[in-house]
């Protein structure tokens, strides 16, 4: 039984393939096209499919497209159209929320099965399934977790209309408890604050990195005037102030001060705003967790959605001990819904009981020595073949060099986990500035992941180092005082 999962409605376009319930391949389109996020989320490009990702999955499995038994697409066009036209007084003409924009988005989505049929010269028949976006997030978290029961939480910007999905899972059964809907969106709040601080909507991780330089107390109460939390811990956002579907939010400027232009210097107040946003996010995730603990009684929680990549909030959740065990989908952003779509069909549509744990994130392409040498020679680069490459790399790092480390299959998800990583000695402070400025071409405050030998972890850091989320760079952990 071969099932293909596809995500491409908004962004982080991706594909994943499972055979008899076992994950075979998963990859993001950006890894082939070099277009960040695969594409931007727009109403006019929903039909752009991750063809390179699909082709890679087929090649990795050694099959042709007509061999696929089912295809799951991680979006429900009907639900999107029904709930968004006329639902928001604030929108740009022809874009999200407008009648013409939503109808264009709908029509392009609906053309996808026909486009696949034309591309691969085959009839899909009843093999193609539209699946709710947040359900795919939830499936991507629970069905590849090591748990036989769990609370399930998905939080992102928006699916079709839902912004957070809360559920319970037992065995191969996944049930919905409650949801939050637009405009009450923690994910969109991060995007709006990101643009206010001079980054674009994809700059949320810059904001998360910047928060540690700020003091939340200066802007916490200001943000709380537009972000309310009810007695169950659910977030409610003043859409008049945020106007998520407008390019500008003048009311937000009155609350937080003038927005920063990308060319403006970063001031302390910008860092303080980021810190306040992070504190509110920490509190909201913990509130969701308390609600789910009461609703499910489970010792386990599974998480996905773009907000589940916030390693600071995740670290607070781990430290809270609300749940004994946590699993977070390593590709918690929209790319991971391709995995969720495939497993929805396997467990829900086909009612299969067999579970497979996603213990690592290395599901992308790999290249042998012959491939590597061909690229080096084509680009006329000098090279040396080294037998004991780990020793050589360690010596180079100790000598103050920067090493690009490349091995095995590529990571699925946004975190570099050792197969495609940039390595340097953190004892040499100047290397931090060089990597940010000259290698990654990013802001000076952007953080790095410290690495130590597994057996010496507790000399440096607090908490559990062996859980799957910890190994996927999904927790910000405490550092021991003496370090």
N, C-alpha and C positions, 0 to 999 in steps of 0.2 A: 504494500500500500504506500503510494508516494503522494505526498501533499506539498504543494507550493504555497507559501505565504507571501503576500505583496503589500508593501506600504508605499504610497506615493500621493495621497490626497493633498497633503499640505507640503511637507518637507521631510528631511532625513530619509529620502527615498531608499528603499531597501528590499531585499528578498531573502527568504529562508526556505530551506527544504528539509523535510523529514521523511524518513523511510521506516515503515513499521513502528512509528512512534519515536525513533531515535533521530536526533538532530544530525544532519549531514553537513550542512553549509549555511552560513548567514553572513551577509556583507552589505555595506552601504554603497550606494551608487557613486558617492563622492570619491571613493577610493579608486575608481576607474576614470571618471571624467575630470577629476581635480576641481570640481565646482563645489564649494563648501555647502554642506547641507543637501547636496544633490540639486536643489533648486530652492527658491524663495517661496513662501506661502502666498500665492496670489489666486484670484478667481479665474484667471485665464490660462492656467497651466496644469490643471488637475489631470489632464490626459497624458502628461509626459511620464512614461513608465520607466522603471529602472531596468532597462533592457540588458545592460552589461551585467548587472547583478543576477538577473534571471539566467543569463547565459552561463555565468560562472557556476551557479548552483547546479544547472544541468550537467555541466562538464565534470564537476566534482563528483556527482552521483553516477556519471557514465551513462546518461540517458538522453532521450530526445523529448521535446515538449509533448508530443502525443502520448508519451508513457505516463504522464501525470494523471493521477486518478481524481484529485480534487485541487481546486485553487481557492484560497481564502484571501479576500481583499479587506483590509482593516478600516473600513468606513461604510456608513449607511447613507447613501445619497438622499433617500426619501425622508429620513429623519432630519437631516440637515435642512432641506428645503422647507419642510413643514414648520420647523421651530424658529427660523431666523428671519424670514421675510416679515417686516413690520414689527419686529420685536424690540428694536432699538431706535430711539429718536436721533441718535448721534452716529452718523456714518458718512463716508465719502461717496459721492455719486458714482454709481457703477461698480462699487467695491463691496466688501463684506457688509451684510445687513441690508443692502439695497435690493429692490426687487430684481433689477436687471443683473446685478452682480451675482446674486444667489442662484438665479435661473441659469446663468452662463456656467457657473461652477457645477451645478447639477447636471446640465446637459453634457459637459465634458467628462464628468465622472461616468455617466451612463454609457458613454461611447467606449469605455475601456474593454469590455468583453469582445465587442466587435473588432476593436483594434488588435487585440491578441489573436483573434481568429484569422484576421487578414495577414498578420505578421507571420504566423506559424502554419498557415494554410490548413487549419483543422477546425472542426466544430466543437465548441465547449459544451453544448447541451446543458445538462444540469450539474456540470462539474464546478461551475463558478458560484461562489457564495459571497454576498455582501455581509459584513459582520460589524456590529457597533464598535466604534473606535475604543472606548474605554473598556469594553468587554475584552478586546484584544490586549490592551495593557494588562488587565487583570489576569488573563490567561497566560501572558508572557511571564508573569511573576509567580503564580501559584503552580502551574502545571510542570514547571522545570525545577521547582524547589524540592528539598528533601523531606517536606512535611506531609503527613497524611491528613492533617486538618490545619486550618489557618484563618485568621482574619485577613482580608485583602483590601488594600488601599491604592487607588490610582488618582494622582493629582497632576494636572497639567494646565495649559492655557485653555484649550477647548477641544472637545471631540466634535460630535455633531452639534450638541447644545450643552452637554454636561461638562463640567469643569473638574469635578471630583466624583469618584465612584467608590462606594464602600460596600463590601460584601463578605460572605463567609464561604469557606470551601471545606468539603469533607470527601475523602476518596477522590473520585473523578467528577464530583458534583460541585458546581460553582453557583452560588445563589446571590442575588442582589438584595442589599438591605435598604440603602438610600443613596441619594445623589445630591450634589449641588449643581446648579445650572448658571449659565451666563446671565448677568455680568459678574456674579460672585466667583471670581477667578483669581486664585493665588498666583497662578502661572502668568496671567496677563498683567497682574500688578507688578511682577518682576520686570516684564517687558516694558511697561509704561515708565517705571522708575529708571530703567536702564536708558531709555531714550531721553528722559529728563536730565540724566547725568552726563549726557553727551555721547553715549554709545547708541547703537541701534538696538532693535528688538532681540538681536542675537548676542547682545553684550551682557547677558545676565550673569555669566560666570565671571566677568570682569567685576561686576558689582559684588558678587560673593567674595572674590579675592580682596576687594578694596575694603570690605566691612571691618576687617580685623585692625585697620588703621584708625577706625572711628570710635566714637562714644555714642551709644544709642540714646542716652538720656536727652540729648539736645533736640531730637526730632521725633522721638517716640510718641509723645502726646499729639503732635501735629498729625502724624500718620494715623493715629487712632481716631481722629475726627472723620476719616474717610473709610476706615477699616474697623468694623464692629465684629465682635464674636459673641454668639448667643450662648445660652446656658448649656447647650450640648457641644459647644466648641466649634460650631460652624461659622465660617467667615462670611460677612456681608459687606459689600463694597459700594460706596457712593459713586454710581456711574456718571453722575453730573460732573464730579470732580475728575474722574479718570478718563472718561470718554474713550474707551479702548479702541473704537473703530474710527476715530478721527486721527489725523496726522499730528495735531497739536491738542494739548489739554490746558487752556489758559487758567482754569480754576485751580489746577494743581500748582501752577506757578505762584498763585496767591497764597497757597498753604505752605509750600516748601521753599519759596524764593525763586528767582529767575532760573530757567533751565540753562544748562551749560552747553555751549557750542563745542563740537569736536576739537576745534583748534584752541579752545580756552584752556588755561592751566587748571589742574585739579586742585581744589581748595579743601581745607579741613572740613568745611560744612558738607561737601559732597561725600566725604568718607563717613561723616556722622549720619547722613541720610541712609547710606548703605547699611550702616550698623543697626539703625532703627528698623529697617526693613528685615534684616536678618533675624533680629530679636522677635519680631512679630511672626515671622515664618516658623521659628523654633516653637513658639507658643502654639501656633495653629496646628502644626504636625503633632505635637504632644496632645492637643485637644482631640484631634481625630483619633489618635491612638487610644486615649481613654474611652472615647465613645465606642470604638470597636471592641475594646476589652470587655466593656459592659455588655455589648450586644452579642458577642460570640463566646466569651469565656475561654477562648483558646489561649494557649501559651505561645503561639506562633503568629507572626505577621509577615505578609508578603507585600512588596511595594513596587510600583512602577509609575510611569508618567514622568514628564520632564522634571517636575519638582522633586521627584525621588532621587535625582542626581545631586541634590544639595547636600553635600557630605557634612556640612556643619550641622544642619538640622538632624540628619541621620545620626550623627555622633551624639547629639543630645538625647535622641530617642533610645539609643543603645544604653547610654548612661542612666536613663530613667528607670530601667528594669520593668517598664509596664508589661513588656513581653519578654519571655525568657530567650526566644530565638527570633532572628530577623533574617529574611531573605529579600534582597533587592535585585531586580533584573539588571545585569551589567549594562545592557543597552536600554535603559529605562525610558529614554526619549522615544520619539515616534518610530525610529528605526526598529525598535524592539517589537512593535506591533505586528511585524511580519512573522516573527516567531509565534506570537499570540494567536494570529489568524490560523496558522497551520495547526497548532495544538487545540484550538477551539473545534476544528473539524474532527481531529482525532478523538478527543474526549467527549465532546458534546454531540456533534452530528452523528458520529459513528459509535459513540458510547463505549469506547475502548478503555479498559481498566489499567493497562500497562503504563507505568510512569517512568520517565527518564530524567535524571537530575543534571542540570547544567552546571557542572563543577568548574568550568573555565569559560573564557570568552574568546578563545582562539579558533574561529570558524571561517576565516577569510583565506585568501590566496597565500600560497607559499612558493618559494623559488629555490631551486637547487644550485649547486656551484656553477653548472654550465650556463644557466640563465644569467647568473650574476656576472660571470666573466664576459658573456656576450654584450651586456649593457656597458660594462667598463670599457671594453675594447671599442664598441661603437662610438662612445663619447671620448675616446682617446685619453683615457685616464690611466695613470700608472698605478699598479697594484702589486701587492705581495701576498702570496698564499702562506698562511700561518697555521701550523697544526694545533698548537695550544693557544687558541684565540682568547680564552678567558684570562689566562695569565698576562698575555700581551696587553689586553684591554685594561686590566687592573693597573698595570704599570703605567700606561699612558694616562689614566685618570689620576693616579697618585702624583704624576709629574706635572699636573695642571692642564692637561689637554681635555678637550671635549670629544666624547666618543658617540657616534651614532650607532646604536646597537640594533642589529637586524637578524632575526632568526625565526624559524618556524612559520606557522600560520598567523595571519594578521588578526588583530583584535577586532571584535564586533562591538561597537560602542565608542564613546568619545574619549575614553581614558587610555593612555599609553601604559601598558601593563608589563613591559619587558620584552615583547617581541618586536616592537617598533618604538624604541625609546631613546631619548637623548640623556647621556650620563655625564656627570661632572662631580668633582670633589667639593662638597658644601663648605669645607673648612677654608676654601679660598673665596672670599667674599666677592672679589672682582668677577668671578665666573658667573655669578647670578646676573650681574648687569650685562655681561657679554651675551649670555644666552637670550635674555629678554630683548636686548636692543639689536643684536646683530644676527642671531640665529632664528629666533621666533618672531622678531619684529613686533613686539608687543609692549605694553605698559610696564613701567619699572616695578609696580607693586604686585605683579602677577605671581602666584605662589608655585612652589615645586613640591614634589612628593619625596620626603626623605626615605632612604632605603638602608636597612641594616640586615645583617645575617639573622635568619629566623631564630636561631638559638640564643641570640643576644637581644631579642626584641624587648624583653621586660627590663633590661638595663636602661632603656631609653623611653619607652612609651607605656601608657596605661591601656587597660582593656584587653580584649581577645584578638589575637592576630591571626587566628586560624579559621575564622568563619569565612564563608564565601564572600559576603559584602566587604570584609576587611581586605581580602586578597584582590578585590576588584576596585580598590581605591574609592570606596563609597562611604567611608567614615572619616571624619576629622577627629583624631584621637588626642588625648591629653599627653603632654610631655612631662616626664618625671622632673620634680623640682630641681634636683641637682644637675640636670642637663640643660 
